[in-house]
Amino acid sequence: MHCCSPSAGAASCDGGPLPLPTLAPPPPAPFRPAPEARRTRGQLLLPGGTFAMGDAFGEGYPQDGEGPVHEVRLDPFHLDATTVTNAAFAAFVKATGYVTEAERLGVSAVFHLTVQARPADVLGRATGTPWWLVVRGACWRHPYGPLSSIGELQNHPVVQVSWHDAQAYCAWAGKRLPTEAEWEFAARGGRVGNRFPWGDDLTPRGRWLCNIWQGDFPSRNTAEDGYLATAPARSYRPNGYGLWNPVGNVWEWCADAFAADTYAARAGGPPVHDPRGPLSGPAGARVMRGGSYLCHDSYCYRYRVAARSGNTPESAAANIGFRCANDADAPR
């Protein structure tokens, strides 16, 4: 939907459209496990409560619908301390034989500075965002192209996974995707109204606390934070609730459908209890949160806790992952 992560089909080859067929049916209702099937291993119990959701600084992009700020009330819930890692996703694939959408399509999106593929496997560029290349053989096992591997990235977030792929993992793991409201509440870490999980200053005392872009986008990344692409899922330091890397590193799928007017529809009333977003969004789009290692304030200032975006549920890219949630009454 925007330049932060390309949508499936948003590509061109030799001036013409590059067909990226949609393999999946329209997105179903977000998966929620039955009480007896819930598993909370690796999850934190968050207290819930009422919080102010949305952009309090007026820094969001109008098309994203980050305002107005409104009160939301959440019940306690569980959330993964980290994004799902390559090791965890590999266990799921080994147990089930699941094949991701990128694998079935045979292509996926890779940022141009990270491509590891033969020239013949680079099939085109995303329309309007030429730094995204369509690479044959890019998938979760080979996130930057067929010459790349997750062999040394076992503790990094899994990427090249669509919303549908995340749903399949959740069904196997006895978990679910967080709602957008749960995600923002958790990312704030108990802080009220701050820009980032740790406060309002991006680099307090000159320290990088998240994995984003440094340098001149999209041609030069100085990697001052230590990483050109993904960082390990447990990098930097956790926020006040114990979550690792809620902003930067990889975009995280949420359960909700994405619509720019979601917050406007809630404004002016009492606190909304456990909102789950609209029933559908443009092209079936689903919410993504947290930004990624490609975000920079000159280009994609979406690594703030209030920032929101969306993408089509069949889309995958080298900067999109997810973490899982669960209801609070799940057995430990």
N, C-alpha and C positions, 0 to 999 in steps of 0.2 A: 504493500500500500504506500510506502514511502521509501526514501533512500537508505534507511537504516538496515533494512533487510528486504530483499526482493521477494515478490510474490511469484508463485509458479505461473509460468506463461509470460512473464514480463521480460522477454528476451528477444534479441534479433540476431540474425546470421546473414551476412552479405546483404544487408539492407532489408531483408524480408523477415517475417515472423518465424521464430524458432518454435515448433510445436512442442509443448510440454503438457501432454494430456493429463487431465485430472482422473486419477484412478479410483478415488474414494467417492462414495455417495455423499449427499449433503450431510453435514455434521449432525450426529445424533445428540440427544440430550447428554450433558456431561455425565460421565460415569461416577456413581457413588456406591461404594461397596455396602452390602448388607451388614448389619451389626456383627453377625457371627463370623464374617469374612475379613473384618478389619484387622490390620497389622500396623503397629506404631513403632516398629524397630527403626532407630535412627531419627526419630521425631522428637520435637520439643513440645511440651504442653504450654500453650500461651493462654493468658488469663482472660482474654476478651475484655469487653467494656465499651465505653463510648469514646469516640475520637473524632477529630476534625479531618475529613478526607478532602483532598484536593490541593491545588496550588495556592498557597497564601502569599506568594511573592509576585504574581502576575507575570511569570516567566515562561509559561507554557505556550505551545503553538496553538493558535485558534482551532485548527482542524482536528486537534487531539481531544478537545473538550475537557481540559483539566479543571475547569471551574463551572459553577461557583463552589467555594468551600462549603461543605455541609456536614452535619453530624450523622454518624453511623454508629449503631450499637451492635456488637458482635457477642455471641456466646463463646465460651472457651473452645479452643480447637487445637489440634496437633498440626505441626508443620515440620518438614524435613529441615535439619540443621544446614544441609548443603543441597546444591543442585544434584540431580542424579548423575552419577559418574559413569565413565566408560566401563569400569569394572562391573558396576551394578547392572547396566544395560546389557552387557555381555552375558551375565548370568540369566537374565530374562530371555534373551535370544536362544541361549543353549537349552533352557528348560522347555521352550515353546516352539522353537523353529520359526519365530516371527520374522517376516521380511518387511523392512520399512518401505515407505512410499518412495523415497529417493532411490533405493535399490531396485524397486520395480520399474521406476521411470528410466533408470539408467543414467541420469544426470542430476546435478544439483549446483547450487550457487556457492562460489568461493571468491573471497576478496583477492584482488589481483596481486598483492604483495606476498600472499601466502600460498599461491598455487604451486602444487607439486604434481605436475603432469606433463606428458609429452605434448608438443604443439598440436598434434593431430587430435588430441582429446579436449582441446579448448574450442568449443563449438560456437561461441558467440558472447555477446555482452548484454547485460540487462538494459532495456530501453530507458534512456535518460540518466542512468547511473552506470557509466562505463567501467567503473572500478569493480563491479560485480561481474564475474565471468561464469558462463555456463560450462561446467566441466563434466565430461563423460567419466563415469566411475567414481565420482565423489559421493560419499555416503558416510554413515556413522563410523564404519570401520576404516575408511579412508577420507577423513574430513576435509583435506585440502587437495584431493585428487588421488588417482590410483597409485602414485608413487609415495604417498604418505601412509602413515600407520598410527594406530593407537597403542602400539607396543610400549612406548615410554610415556603414555598419557593415561594410564589406568585410573589415576586419581584426579583427572581433569573432568570437567563437565562433558557429558555426551552432547554432541551437536549433530546437525543434519537430521533432526527429528521433527516431524510435523506434529500438529495438534492431535491428529488421529493416532500417530505413533505413541504419543504421550498417554492417550487414553488406553491404548492396549497395554502399556506397561503398568498403569495404575490398576487395571483389572487383574493382572497377574499378581501384583504386589499387595493387594488388599488395601489400596489407598485411593485417593482422588486428587485432581488438581485443585489448588486453592481458588476461592473466588477472588475477584479483583480487590474487594474490600479487605479480605483476610490478608492478602499479599501486602497491601499498603500498611495495614496495622502492624504486621510483623516486621516489615522493613524499617519502620520508624523506631522500633526497638524501645518503645516506651517514651520517646521524646515527643514533645508537643510542638508542631508547626515548623520543625527544622527542614532545611533544604536536603540534607544528607542524613544517613543513619547515625552519624557521629556529631552533627552540628551543622553550621552554615558555611564554614570555611572548607574549601575543597582540599587543601593541603595544610592542615594545622602543623605548625613548627616545621614546615617544609617537607612533610612526609606524605607520600602517596598512600592512600587507604583503600583504593579501588583500582581495578584494571580497566583503564580507558585509553584514549589516543593522546599522545603528546607529539607535537611537531606540526607539520603542514599537511592537512588532510586534502587529498587522499594519497599524496605522493611520498611523504617522508614521515615515518614514525620513529622518534628517538628512543622509544621504549624506556623512558625514565622510570616507569613503575615496575620495570623488570620483565615485561612480556610484550611480544609482538602480537601474539594471538591469545589463546586461552591461558589462564593461570590455573593451578590446582584448585579444586573446589574449596579447600581449606587454606586460603591465602589471606594475608594481611591480618585482620583481627575481627572477631565476631561483634555484632552489635549488642545492644542492651538485653535482647532476648536470646542471644546465643546463636543468631543466624550468621552464617559466613557468606560474604559476597552478595548481599541482596541487590547491590547496584554495581554496574559494570560487569565485566567478564562475559556473560551471555544473557541474551534476552530469555525471559522465562514465560512460558505459556500459562495462562490462567483459564479457568473454566468458562468465564463469561463470554457472551457475544460482545463484539465491539461496536459502539455507536458513539458519535461525537456529542450527542445531546443527552447522554445518560444522566449526567450530573444536573443539568438544567431541569430535568423532569422531577428531580428530588428536592429542589430548592424551596425554601419557605415553609416547610412542614416540620413536624416533629422528627427526632432521630429515626432514620430508617433502620429497621431491624434485619440484620443478616441479608443484605441485598445480594442478588445473584445476577444482576444485569438484565438487559433486554433478552427477548426470546430469540432474536436474530439480528444480524448486522449486514452491512453491505457485502455482497458476495459471500455471505456466511462467515465473515471475518470474526476472529477470536482475539481476545485481549492478550497483549504481551507487555511485560513489565520489566523494569530494571536497567534497560540499556545494555550495552555490550562493550567489548574491547575496541570497537570502532567509533565510539561516541566521542565527540569533541564539541566544545561550546560554539565553535565557528560553523558547525555543520549539523550536529544532532545532540542538542542539549537535553537528552532524555535519560541521563543517569541520576536524576533527582528522584527522591522517593515518591513525589506526586506525579511524575511523568507517566504517561500512558500511550500506548499505540496498539495497533492491531495488524493482523495479516490473515490471509486465507488459510483455512485449516489444513490444506494439503501442502502448504509451502514449507520448505526446509532450507536451511542455509548454515554456513560454517560458524554462525554466531547465535544460533537459537537452541536453547535447551529447556529444562523445566525442573521443578521440584514438586513434591507431593504433600498433600494435607490429609487430614482425617477429622472426623467428629470427636469431641472430647470424651465421649463415653466408650471409645474404643478400648478393648482390653490391652494392657501392656504386655 
